[in-house]
């Protein structure tokens, strides 16, 4: 299966998202740009965070973008994979801790 739902070429079209809602699209890109400026965190650190979140959100466009961005910022393959594992651990833990809700509900219904 060579064709996928996500066409990598669509990432280049992201900027056109403002065409159908110019005001909101423009505000989003202003915010997005501001978030990724150097601040308390370096652009390199933000790129690693974005890569980990891209994986937990399972966004192939973001994974492509921040894999490339990370390489351009000198982030190593090992650092990228470690960041992804951090994201996976948090996502897994968040899933499991919600099991407490299930346990509470079952105990209430069962008891």
N, C-alpha and C positions, 0 to 999 in steps of 0.2 A: 504494500500500500504506500505509494510514493506521495500521494496528495493528502494533506492534512487540513483540518478545519482552520488552523492558524497558519496563515500565509506570512512568512517572514518579511515579505515586501510591504505588508500592511503597517509594520512598525514605522516606516518612513512617512506614512500618511497621518500619523498621530497629530501633527500640527494642524491638520485640516479639520480637526474636531470642532474648532471654533466656528466653522462655516454655518452650522445650523443653530448655534447659540453663541454669537460673538462675545457678548458681555461676560457670560459665565465662563466660557472657554478661556478668554483672556485673563480673567481673574484667577482661574486655576493655574495657568502657566506662569503668572506672576508669582503666585504662592509657591509653586513647584520650584521655580528658579531660586526664590529666596531661601527655601528649605535647604537646598543643596549648596548654598554659599558657605565659605569657610566661616566657622563660628567657634563655639566651645568644642565642637568636633571638627576634625579635618575633613576635607573632601574625600580623602582616601577611606577614612573610617565610615563616612556616610555611604560610600559606595559598597563597602562590605555589608553594612546593615541592609541596604537596599537589595543586595543580592540574596541575603538570607530571607528577607521578607518576600521577595519575588518567588522563592521556592515554597514558602509556607502558603502563599496565596496561589501558587501554581500558575503563574502568568508567564507563558513562554516568551512573550514580547519583552517583559521586564528581565527575564533570565538572559535573553540574548543581549539586551542593552547593557545590563550591569556586569555581565561576564566580560564584554568588550571594554567597558569603562574601567573595570578592575584591572585588566591587563595593561591598559594605557596608564594607569596610576601605579603600576609596579607591584600590584597585589599578586602574590604567588598562588599557584594551584593549590598548595597545601593550606594556605590561609583561606582561600575560597571554600574549600571542602570543609574546613573546620567551622567556618561561619554557617554553612548549610547544616552541619550537624547540630550547632547551637539552636538554629531555627527549628530543626526537627525535634530536638529534645523539648523545647518549649511547647511546640504544637502537640506533641505526644502527651506531655504532662498536662496540658490544658484539657485535652480530651479525657484523660484518665481522671483528673480531679473532678470533672463533671459527673463521673461515676458516683460520687458522693450524693448527688441529687437523686440519682436512680435508687441508691441504697436507702436514702431517706424516704422516698416515695414508696418503695416496696415494704420497708419496715412499717410505715404508716398504714398501708393497705392490708398487710399481712398480720399485723399485730392488733 
